[in-house]
Amino acid sequence: MKPAAIVLCSWHLWAGVASDAPRGSAPGDLPLYSRDDGKFACRTDAQAAAASEASPERLMPASVINDDFCDCPDDGSDEPGTSACDLGRFYCHNAGSTPQMI
């Protein structure tokens, strides 16, 4: 049922809502997708690195985001706009209503 929910919420993107964040990503996750070096770290790796004041051990090219292959099986953060990860979640803006993760 997750793919159907993504389709239902995707109309919002078509309606002209501009964003620099990848499709399906929550506003609070923007730092994951906006590194200055063009790299991406899975949410769990980025959080562990931040807690130890270090750089993430595993950095990937930003091209892994929403490429329909799950590179972050622990949290699904590389696939916010696809159903590739079992633990992935899609952020639906729900224009005119309450945003939610589905």
C-alpha distances in whole Angstrom, upper triangle without the diagonal:
4,6,5,7,9,10,11,13,15,17,19,20,21,23,25,25,26,26,27,24,21,18,16,19,20,23,25,24,26,29,26,26,30,32,36,36,33,31,28,28,25,24,25,28,29,29,32,34,34,35,38,39,38,36,33,34,31,31,29,30,28,26,24,22,19,20,17,19,18,22,21,19,21,19,17,19,20,16,15,14,12,10,13,14,12,14,13,12,12,15,15,18,18,21,23,21,20,18,16,14,10
4,5,5,6,9,10,11,12,15,17,17,19,21,23,22,23,22,23,20,18,15,12,15,16,20,21,20,22,25,23,22,26,28,32,32,29,27,24,24,21,21,22,25,26,26,28,30,31,32,34,35,35,33,30,31,28,28,26,26,24,23,20,18,15,17,14,16,15,19,18,16,18,16,13,15,16,13,12,11,9,7,10,11,10,11,10,9,9,12,12,16,16,19,22,20,18,16,13,11,7
4,5,5,6,9,10,11,13,15,16,17,19,21,21,22,21,23,20,17,14,12,15,17,21,22,21,22,25,23,22,26,28,31,31,28,27,24,24,22,22,24,26,27,28,30,32,32,34,36,37,36,34,30,31,28,28,25,25,23,21,19,17,14,15,12,15,15,19,18,18,20,17,15,16,16,12,12,10,8,6,10,11,12,13,11,11,10,13,13,16,16,19,22,21,20,18,15,13,10
4,5,5,6,9,10,12,14,15,16,18,21,20,22,22,24,21,19,15,13,17,19,22,24,23,24,27,26,25,28,31,34,34,31,30,27,28,25,25,27,29,30,30,33,35,35,36,39,39,39,37,34,35,32,31,29,28,26,24,23,20,17,18,16,18,19,22,22,21,23,21,18,19,19,16,14,12,11,10,14,15,15,16,14,13,11,14,12,16,15,18,20,19,19,17,15,14,10
4,5,5,6,8,11,12,14,15,17,19,18,20,20,22,19,17,13,11,14,15,19,21,20,22,25,23,23,26,29,32,33,30,29,26,26,23,23,25,28,28,28,31,32,32,34,37,37,37,35,32,33,31,30,28,28,25,24,22,19,16,19,16,19,19,22,21,20,22,19,16,18,18,15,13,11,11,10,14,15,15,15,13,10,8,10,9,12,12,15,17,16,15,13,11,10,7
4,5,5,6,9,10,11,13,15,17,16,18,17,19,16,13,10,8,12,14,17,19,18,19,22,21,20,23,26,29,29,26,25,23,23,21,21,23,26,26,26,29,31,30,32,35,35,35,32,29,31,28,27,25,24,22,20,19,16,13,15,13,16,17,20,19,19,20,18,15,15,16,12,10,7,8,8,12,13,14,14,11,10,7,9,8,11,12,14,17,16,16,13,12,10,8
4,5,5,7,10,10,11,13,16,16,18,18,20,18,15,12,11,15,17,19,22,21,22,25,24,22,25,28,31,32,28,28,25,26,24,24,27,29,29,30,33,34,34,36,38,38,38,35,33,34,31,30,27,26,24,22,21,18,15,17,15,18,19,22,22,22,24,21,18,19,18,15,13,10,10,11,14,16,17,18,15,13,11,12,10,13,13,15,18,17,17,15,15,14,12
4,6,6,9,11,11,12,15,15,18,18,21,19,17,13,12,15,17,19,22,22,22,26,25,24,26,30,33,34,30,30,27,28,26,26,28,31,30,31,34,35,35,37,39,40,39,37,34,36,33,32,30,29,26,25,24,21,18,20,18,22,22,25,25,24,26,23,20,20,21,17,15,12,13,14,17,19,19,19,17,14,11,12,9,11,10,12,15,14,15,13,13,13,11
4,5,6,8,10,11,13,12,15,15,17,15,14,10,9,12,13,16,18,18,19,23,22,21,23,27,29,31,28,27,25,26,24,23,26,28,27,28,31,32,32,34,37,36,36,34,32,34,31,30,28,27,24,23,22,19,16,19,18,21,21,24,23,23,24,21,18,18,19,16,13,10,12,13,17,18,19,18,15,12,9,9,6,8,7,9,12,12,12,10,10,11,10
4,5,5,7,9,11,11,13,13,16,14,12,8,8,12,14,16,19,18,18,22,21,19,22,25,28,29,26,26,23,25,23,23,26,28,27,28,32,32,32,34,37,36,36,34,31,33,30,28,26,25,22,21,20,17,14,17,16,19,20,23,23,23,25,22,19,18,18,15,12,9,11,13,16,18,19,19,16,14,10,10,8,9,10,11,14,15,15,13,13,13,12
4,5,5,6,9,10,13,14,17,16,15,11,12,15,16,18,21,21,21,25,24,22,24,28,30,31,28,29,27,28,27,26,30,32,31,32,35,36,35,37,40,39,39,37,34,37,34,32,30,28,25,24,23,20,17,20,19,23,24,26,26,27,28,25,22,22,21,18,16,13,15,17,20,22,23,23,20,17,13,13,10,10,10,10,13,14,15,14,15,16,15
4,5,5,7,7,10,11,15,14,13,10,11,13,14,15,19,19,18,22,22,20,22,26,28,30,27,27,25,27,26,25,28,30,29,30,33,34,33,35,38,37,37,35,33,35,33,31,29,27,24,23,23,20,17,20,20,24,24,26,26,27,28,24,22,21,21,18,15,13,16,18,21,22,24,23,19,17,13,11,8,7,7,7,10,12,13,11,13,14,15
4,5,6,6,8,9,12,11,11,8,9,12,13,14,18,18,17,20,20,18,19,23,25,27,23,24,23,25,24,24,27,29,27,28,32,32,31,34,36,35,35,33,31,33,30,28,26,24,21,20,20,17,15,18,18,22,22,24,24,26,27,23,21,19,19,16,14,11,14,17,20,21,23,22,19,16,13,12,10,9,10,10,14,15,16,13,15,15,16
4,5,7,10,12,15,15,14,11,13,16,17,18,22,21,20,24,24,21,22,26,28,29,26,27,26,28,27,27,30,32,31,32,35,36,35,37,40,39,38,36,34,36,33,31,28,26,23,22,22,19,17,19,20,23,25,27,27,28,30,27,24,22,21,19,17,14,16,19,22,24,25,25,22,20,16,15,13,12,13,12,15,17,18,17,18,19,19
4,6,9,12,15,16,16,13,15,17,18,18,22,22,21,25,25,23,24,27,29,31,28,29,28,30,29,29,32,34,32,33,37,37,36,38,41,40,40,37,36,38,36,33,31,29,25,25,25,22,20,23,23,27,28,30,30,31,32,29,26,24,24,22,19,16,19,22,25,26,28,27,24,21,17,16,13,12,11,10,13,15,17,16,18,19,20
4,6,9,13,14,14,13,15,16,17,17,21,21,19,23,23,21,21,25,26,28,25,27,26,28,28,28,31,33,31,32,36,35,34,37,40,38,38,35,34,37,34,32,29,27,24,23,24,21,20,22,23,27,28,29,29,31,32,29,26,24,23,22,19,17,20,23,25,27,29,28,24,22,18,16,14,12,13,11,14,17,18,17,19,20,21
4,7,10,11,12,11,12,13,14,13,17,18,16,19,20,18,19,22,24,26,23,25,24,26,26,25,28,30,28,29,32,32,31,34,36,35,35,33,31,34,32,29,28,26,22,22,23,20,18,21,23,26,26,27,27,29,30,26,24,21,21,20,17,15,19,22,24,25,27,26,22,20,16,14,12,10,11,9,12,15,16,14,16,18,19
4,7,9,11,10,13,13,14,13,16,16,14,17,18,16,16,19,21,23,20,22,21,24,24,23,27,28,26,27,31,30,29,32,34,33,33,30,29,32,30,27,25,23,19,20,21,18,17,20,22,25,25,26,26,28,29,25,23,21,20,19,17,15,19,22,24,25,27,26,22,20,17,15,14,12,14,13,16,18,18,16,18,19,20
4,5,8,9,11,10,11,10,13,13,10,13,14,12,12,16,17,20,17,19,18,20,20,20,24,24,22,24,27,27,25,28,31,29,29,26,25,28,26,23,22,20,16,17,18,15,15,18,20,22,23,23,23,25,26,22,20,17,17,16,14,13,17,21,22,23,25,24,20,18,15,13,13,11,14,14,17,18,18,15,17,17,19
4,7,9,11,10,11,10,13,12,8,11,12,9,9,12,14,16,13,15,15,17,18,18,22,22,20,21,25,24,23,26,28,26,26,23,22,25,23,20,19,17,13,14,16,13,14,17,19,21,21,21,21,24,24,21,19,16,15,15,14,14,17,20,21,22,25,23,20,18,16,14,15,14,18,17,21,21,21,18,19,18,20
4,6,8,6,8,8,10,8,6,9,9,7,8,12,14,16,13,14,13,15,15,15,19,19,17,19,22,22,21,24,26,25,24,22,20,23,21,18,17,16,12,13,14,10,11,15,17,18,18,18,18,20,21,18,16,12,12,12,10,11,14,17,18,18,21,19,16,15,12,11,13,12,16,16,20,20,19,15,16,15,17
4,6,6,9,10,12,10,8,11,10,7,10,13,16,17,14,14,12,14,14,14,18,19,17,19,22,22,22,25,27,26,25,22,20,23,20,17,16,14,10,11,11,8,8,11,13,15,15,15,15,18,19,16,13,11,9,9,7,7,11,14,15,15,18,17,13,13,11,10,12,13,16,17,21,21,20,16,16,14,16
4,6,9,11,13,12,11,14,13,11,14,17,19,20,17,17,15,17,16,16,20,21,20,21,25,25,25,27,30,29,28,25,23,25,23,20,18,17,14,13,13,9,8,11,12,15,15,17,17,18,20,16,13,12,11,9,7,5,9,12,14,15,17,16,13,11,8,8,9,10,13,15,18,18,17,14,14,13,13
4,7,10,12,10,11,14,13,12,15,18,21,22,19,19,16,17,15,15,18,20,19,20,23,24,24,26,28,28,28,25,23,25,23,21,19,19,15,15,14,11,9,13,13,15,15,16,15,17,17,14,11,10,10,8,5,4,8,10,13,13,15,14,10,8,5,5,7,9,12,14,17,16,15,11,11,9,10
4,7,8,7,7,11,10,9,12,15,18,20,17,16,14,14,13,12,15,17,16,17,20,21,20,22,25,24,24,22,20,22,20,19,18,17,14,15,14,10,10,14,14,16,15,16,14,16,16,13,11,8,9,9,5,7,10,13,14,14,16,14,10,8,6,5,8,10,13,15,18,17,15,12,11,9,11
4,5,5,7,10,10,11,13,16,19,21,19,18,16,16,14,12,15,18,16,16,20,20,19,21,24,24,24,22,21,23,22,20,20,20,17,18,17,14,14,17,18,19,18,18,16,18,17,13,13,10,12,12,8,10,14,15,17,16,17,15,12,9,8,5,8,9,12,14,17,15,13,9,9,8,11
4,5,6,9,10,10,12,15,18,20,19,18,16,17,16,14,17,19,16,16,20,20,19,21,24,23,24,22,21,24,23,21,21,21,17,19,19,15,16,20,21,22,21,21,19,21,20,16,16,13,15,15,12,13,17,19,20,19,21,18,15,13,11,9,11,10,13,14,17,16,14,10,11,11,14
4,6,7,9,10,12,14,17,20,19,18,15,15,14,11,14,16,13,13,17,17,15,17,20,20,21,19,18,22,21,20,20,21,18,20,19,16,17,21,22,22,21,20,18,20,18,15,15,12,14,15,13,15,18,20,21,19,21,17,15,13,13,10,13,13,16,17,20,18,16,12,12,12,15
4,6,6,7,9,12,15,17,16,15,12,11,11,8,12,13,11,11,15,15,14,16,19,18,19,17,16,19,18,16,17,17,14,17,16,13,14,18,19,19,17,17,14,17,16,12,12,9,11,12,10,13,16,18,18,17,18,15,13,12,12,10,13,14,17,19,22,20,18,14,14,12,15
4,5,5,6,9,12,15,13,13,11,12,12,11,14,15,12,13,17,17,15,18,21,19,19,17,16,20,18,16,16,16,13,15,15,12,14,17,19,20,19,18,16,19,18,15,15,11,12,13,11,14,17,19,20,19,21,18,16,14,14,12,15,14,18,19,22,21,19,16,16,15,18
4,5,5,7,10,12,12,11,10,10,11,10,13,13,10,11,14,13,12,15,17,16,16,14,13,17,16,14,15,15,12,16,16,13,16,19,21,21,19,18,16,19,18,15,15,12,13,15,14,16,19,21,21,20,22,20,17,17,17,15,18,18,22,23,25,25,22,19,19,18,20
4,6,7,11,12,11,9,7,7,8,7,10,10,8,10,13,12,12,15,17,16,15,13,11,14,13,11,12,12,10,13,12,10,13,16,18,17,16,14,12,16,15,12,12,8,9,12,11,14,17,19,18,17,19,17,15,15,15,15,18,18,22,24,27,26,23,20,19,17,19
4,6,9,11,8,8,6,8,10,10,14,13,11,14,16,16,15,19,20,19,18,15,14,16,14,12,11,11,8,10,11,8,11,14,16,16,16,14,14,17,17,14,13,9,9,11,11,13,15,18,18,17,20,18,15,15,15,14,17,18,21,22,26,25,23,20,19,18,19
4,6,9,7,8,8,10,13,13,16,15,12,15,18,16,15,19,20,18,17,15,14,17,16,13,13,12,9,12,13,11,14,17,19,20,19,18,17,20,20,18,17,13,13,15,14,16,19,22,21,21,24,22,19,19,18,17,20,19,23,24,27,27,25,22,22,20,23
4,5,6,6,7,9,12,13,16,14,11,14,16,14,14,17,18,16,15,12,12,15,14,11,11,11,9,13,14,13,16,18,21,21,20,17,17,21,20,19,18,14,14,17,17,19,21,24,23,22,25,23,21,21,21,20,23,23,27,27,31,30,28,25,25,23,25
4,6,8,10,12,16,16,19,17,14,17,19,16,16,20,20,17,16,13,14,16,16,13,13,12,11,14,16,15,19,20,23,23,23,20,20,24,24,22,22,18,17,20,20,22,24,27,26,25,29,27,24,25,24,24,26,26,30,30,33,33,31,28,28,27,29
4,5,9,11,15,17,19,16,14,18,19,16,17,20,20,18,15,12,13,14,14,10,11,9,9,13,14,15,18,19,22,22,21,19,19,23,23,22,21,18,16,20,21,22,24,27,25,25,28,26,24,25,25,25,28,28,32,32,35,35,34,30,30,28,30
4,7,10,14,16,18,16,14,18,20,17,18,22,22,20,18,14,14,15,13,10,9,7,6,9,11,11,15,16,19,19,19,16,17,21,22,20,19,16,14,17,18,19,21,23,22,22,25,24,22,23,22,22,25,25,29,30,33,33,32,28,28,26,27
4,7,10,13,15,13,12,15,17,15,16,19,19,18,15,12,10,12,10,6,5,5,5,8,9,10,14,14,17,16,16,13,14,18,18,17,16,13,11,15,16,18,19,22,20,19,23,21,20,21,21,22,25,25,29,30,34,33,31,28,27,25,26
4,7,9,12,10,9,13,14,13,14,17,18,17,15,11,9,11,9,6,5,6,5,9,8,8,12,13,15,14,13,11,11,14,15,14,13,10,8,12,13,15,17,19,17,16,19,18,16,17,18,19,22,23,27,28,31,31,29,25,24,21,23
4,6,8,6,6,9,11,10,11,14,15,15,13,9,7,8,6,5,6,9,9,12,10,10,13,15,16,15,13,10,9,12,12,11,11,9,8,12,13,16,17,19,17,15,18,16,15,17,18,19,22,24,27,29,32,31,29,25,23,21,22
4,6,5,6,9,10,11,12,14,16,16,14,12,9,10,8,8,9,11,11,13,10,10,13,14,15,13,11,8,6,9,8,7,8,6,6,10,11,15,15,16,14,12,15,12,12,14,15,17,20,22,26,28,31,29,27,23,21,18,19
4,5,5,6,9,10,10,12,14,15,14,13,10,12,11,11,12,14,13,16,13,12,14,17,17,16,13,11,8,11,9,7,8,6,8,11,11,15,16,17,16,13,15,12,11,12,14,15,19,20,24,26,29,27,24,21,19,16,17
4,6,5,6,9,10,11,13,14,13,12,9,11,11,12,14,17,16,19,16,15,17,19,19,17,14,12,9,10,7,7,10,9,11,14,14,18,19,19,17,14,15,12,13,14,17,18,22,24,27,29,32,30,27,23,21,18,19
4,5,5,6,9,10,11,12,10,9,6,7,7,9,11,15,15,17,15,15,18,19,20,18,15,12,9,12,10,10,12,10,12,15,16,20,20,21,19,16,18,15,15,17,20,21,24,26,29,31,34,33,29,26,24,21,23
4,6,5,6,9,10,10,9,8,6,9,9,9,12,14,14,17,15,15,18,20,21,19,17,14,11,14,12,11,13,11,12,15,16,19,21,22,20,18,20,17,16,17,19,20,23,24,28,30,32,31,28,24,23,20,22
4,5,5,6,9,10,10,10,8,11,12,13,16,18,18,21,19,18,20,22,23,22,19,16,13,15,12,11,14,12,14,17,17,21,22,23,22,19,20,17,17,18,20,20,23,24,28,30,32,30,27,24,22,20,22
4,5,5,6,9,8,9,7,9,11,13,16,19,19,22,20,20,22,24,25,23,20,17,14,16,13,13,16,14,16,19,20,24,25,25,23,20,21,18,19,20,23,23,27,28,31,33,36,34,30,27,25,23,25
4,5,5,6,5,5,5,8,10,11,15,18,18,21,20,20,23,24,25,23,21,18,15,18,15,15,18,16,17,20,21,25,26,26,25,22,24,21,21,22,24,24,28,29,32,34,37,35,32,29,27,25,27
4,5,5,6,7,8,11,13,14,17,19,19,23,21,21,24,26,27,25,23,20,17,20,17,16,19,16,18,21,21,25,26,27,26,24,25,22,22,22,24,23,27,28,31,33,35,33,30,27,26,24,26
4,6,8,10,10,13,15,17,20,23,22,26,24,23,26,28,29,27,24,22,19,21,18,17,20,18,20,23,23,27,28,29,28,25,26,22,23,23,26,25,29,29,33,34,36,35,31,28,27,25,27
4,5,9,10,12,15,16,20,23,23,26,25,25,28,29,31,29,26,23,20,22,19,19,22,20,22,25,26,29,31,31,30,27,28,25,25,26,28,28,32,33,36,38,40,38,35,32,30,28,31
4,7,9,12,15,16,19,22,22,25,24,24,28,29,31,29,26,23,21,23,21,21,23,21,22,25,26,29,31,32,30,28,29,26,26,27,29,28,32,32,36,37,39,38,35,32,31,29,31
4,7,9,12,13,16,19,20,23,22,22,26,27,29,27,24,21,19,22,20,20,22,20,20,24,25,28,29,30,29,26,28,25,25,27,28,28,32,32,36,38,40,39,36,33,31,29,31
4,6,9,9,13,15,16,19,19,19,23,24,26,24,22,18,17,20,18,18,20,17,18,21,22,26,27,28,26,24,26,24,23,25,26,27,30,31,34,36,39,38,35,31,30,28,30
4,6,7,10,13,14,17,16,17,20,21,22,20,18,15,13,16,15,15,16,14,15,18,20,23,24,25,23,21,23,20,20,22,24,24,28,29,33,34,37,36,33,30,28,25,27
4,6,10,13,15,18,16,18,21,21,23,20,18,14,13,16,15,16,17,16,16,19,21,24,25,25,23,21,23,21,21,24,26,27,30,32,35,37,40,39,36,32,31,28,29
4,7,10,12,15,13,14,18,18,19,16,14,11,10,13,13,14,15,14,13,16,19,21,22,22,20,18,20,19,19,21,23,25,28,30,33,35,38,37,35,31,29,26,27
4,7,9,12,10,12,16,16,18,16,14,11,11,15,15,15,15,13,12,15,17,20,20,22,19,18,21,20,19,21,22,23,27,28,32,33,37,36,33,30,28,25,26
4,6,8,7,9,13,12,15,13,12,9,10,14,15,15,14,12,10,13,16,18,18,20,17,16,20,19,18,20,21,22,26,27,31,32,36,35,33,29,28,25,25
4,5,6,8,12,11,14,13,14,11,13,16,18,17,16,14,11,13,16,17,18,20,18,18,21,21,19,21,21,22,25,26,30,31,35,34,33,29,28,25,26
4,5,6,9,10,13,13,13,11,13,16,18,16,14,12,9,11,13,14,15,18,16,17,20,20,17,18,18,19,22,23,26,28,31,31,29,25,25,22,23
4,5,8,7,11,11,12,11,13,17,19,18,15,13,9,11,13,13,14,17,15,16,20,20,17,19,18,20,22,23,27,28,32,32,30,26,26,23,23
4,6,5,8,8,8,7,10,13,15,14,11,10,7,8,11,12,12,14,12,12,16,16,14,16,16,18,21,23,26,28,31,31,29,25,24,21,21
4,6,8,9,9,9,10,13,15,13,10,8,5,6,8,9,9,12,11,12,15,15,12,13,13,15,17,19,22,24,28,27,25,22,20,18,18
4,5,8,9,10,11,13,16,14,10,9,6,5,7,6,6,9,9,10,14,14,11,12,11,13,15,18,20,22,26,25,24,20,19,16,16
4,6,8,9,12,14,17,16,12,12,8,7,10,9,8,10,9,11,15,16,13,15,15,17,19,21,24,26,29,29,28,24,23,20,19
4,7,9,11,12,16,15,11,12,9,7,10,9,6,7,5,8,12,13,11,13,13,16,18,21,23,25,29,28,27,23,22,19,17
4,6,9,10,13,13,10,11,8,7,11,11,9,9,6,8,11,13,11,14,15,18,21,24,26,28,32,31,29,26,23,20,19
4,6,6,10,10,7,9,7,7,10,11,9,9,5,5,9,10,9,12,14,17,20,23,25,28,31,30,28,24,22,18,17
4,6,9,9,8,9,6,8,12,14,12,12,9,8,11,12,11,14,16,19,22,25,27,30,33,32,30,26,24,20,20
4,6,6,5,6,6,8,11,13,13,12,10,8,10,9,9,12,15,17,21,23,26,29,32,30,28,24,21,18,18
4,6,5,8,9,10,12,15,13,12,9,6,7,7,8,12,15,18,21,24,27,30,33,31,28,24,22,18,17
4,6,9,10,12,13,16,15,14,12,9,9,7,9,12,15,18,21,24,27,30,32,30,27,24,21,17,17
4,5,8,9,10,13,13,12,11,8,9,6,6,9,12,14,18,20,23,26,29,26,23,20,17,14,14
4,6,6,7,10,10,9,8,5,7,5,4,7,10,12,16,19,21,24,27,25,23,19,17,13,13
4,5,6,9,10,11,11,8,11,9,6,8,10,11,15,17,20,23,26,24,22,18,16,13,14
4,6,9,9,11,9,8,12,11,8,10,11,13,16,19,22,24,27,26,24,20,18,15,16
4,5,5,7,7,7,10,10,6,8,9,11,14,17,19,22,25,24,22,19,17,13,13
4,6,8,9,9,11,10,6,6,5,7,10,13,16,18,22,20,18,15,13,10,10
4,7,9,10,13,12,9,8,6,8,10,12,15,17,21,20,19,15,14,11,11
4,6,8,10,11,8,9,8,11,13,16,18,20,23,23,21,18,16,13,12
4,6,7,9,7,8,9,12,14,17,19,22,25,24,22,19,16,13,11
4,7,9,7,10,11,15,17,20,22,25,28,27,25,22,19,16,14
4,5,5,8,11,14,17,20,22,25,28,27,24,21,18,15,13
4,6,9,12,15,18,21,23,26,29,27,24,21,18,14,12
4,7,10,13,16,19,21,25,27,25,22,19,16,12,11
4,7,10,13,16,18,22,24,22,20,17,14,10,9
4,7,10,13,15,18,21,19,16,13,10,6,6
4,6,10,12,15,18,16,14,11,8,6,5
4,6,9,12,15,13,11,7,6,4,6
4,5,9,12,10,9,6,5,6,7
4,6,9,8,7,5,7,9,11
4,6,5,6,5,7,10,11
4,5,8,8,11,14,15
4,7,9,12,16,17
4,7,9,13,14
4,6,10,12
4,7,10
4,6
4
